[in-house]
Amino acid sequence: MEDTLSLESKLPDVGTTIFSVMSALAQEHNALNLSQGFPDFPVSPELIDRIHYWMKQGANQYAPMPGLPALRQQIAKKCSDAYNHHFDADQHITVTPGGTAALYAAIVAVIRQGEEVIVIEPAYDSYAPAIRLNGGIPVPIGLRKSDFKVDWQKVAAAISDNTRMIIINTPHNPTGSILLQEDLEQLATIIREKDIFILSDEVYEHIIFDGEPHQSVLAHAELREKSMAVFSFGKTFHATGWKTGYVVAPAYLTKEIRKVHQFMVFSVNTPLQFALADYLQEPKNYQSLPAFYQQKRDLFQQLVKPSRFQIVPCKGTYFQLLSYKQISDLPDTEMAEWLTKEHKLASIPISVFFSDKRQDSVLRFCFAKSDETLQKAAEILCKI
């Protein structure tokens, strides 16, 4: 008999992510997959051509550890133009293999054993494990049930002498809510004169609707000096499989983030960085996104309106929450499974984004899909 060593898991309660579970269930039952957040329409042919061009030019070896200078310079210009502040390519910007890696590097750089991190829930599922793996303690604060807004009084009450970081996310996955200017003002007031950092997940920065501006910590003079903001080219350019993003932070934080980054991955895909540097030179390539995705949001909402599902307001991201309170009292995980198996439509239950598995009777549907896919999905929902 083969000898085995015992290993105490660092994440004993963590299994396969809900995204993988629901995508696998969708495949098993030949269901439309509106669960995992990836588009089913093509990436820009121009952008793909630029990658091919740089590969043929021989740009196939390691890029510099912080990211290709040409790409960091374009990111610095983009951020400076958007947020009315000078960002330096060398001191403030690090290119990472996706937003999740940027989030992880930022958490590793800052959080030490026993320190607390306030996490606004429902929350993207990588936050808490990354905190725990580094000896930190997640402190969950739930969004209000009525409108999925942050209750800043609860956030302030949760701060202790051990609080080291607050994680925010706008536009917010999975609810589609956004932070407003007054939210950032309240956050700034809460952490003023405290040694607390902000990790701001802004990967959906360009997917925001109804003429609302994206409220980034990078545009707030006080928060900017204590914040690390994370972005994703995969989300912006419909290419989630490319896993390329970046983190913007003050020089003293960037220095620490890069110490972690270099030993996690060292550097990011070289020809892709060259191609993105080229593509960012034309601002319309990302400035057109709000209108593009608002059309899809509006179409999906219009198609679903006759159904018994209730539409939860969506101000950003490419996710639509639908309440099924008038249809069933099943827990949301069971409802999502039933919908996939019996009606061939996969979604994501929201309770998995809460540490206490809070039940709000809502499911998340991704509308970053072709109009044909959205029409088919709505037909299913309207028959229930």
Order of alpha helices (4+ residues) and beta strands (2+ residues): alpha-beta-alpha-alpha-alpha-beta-alpha-beta-alpha-beta-alpha-beta-alpha-beta-alpha-beta-alpha-beta-alpha-alpha-alpha-alpha-beta-beta-alpha-beta-beta-beta-alpha
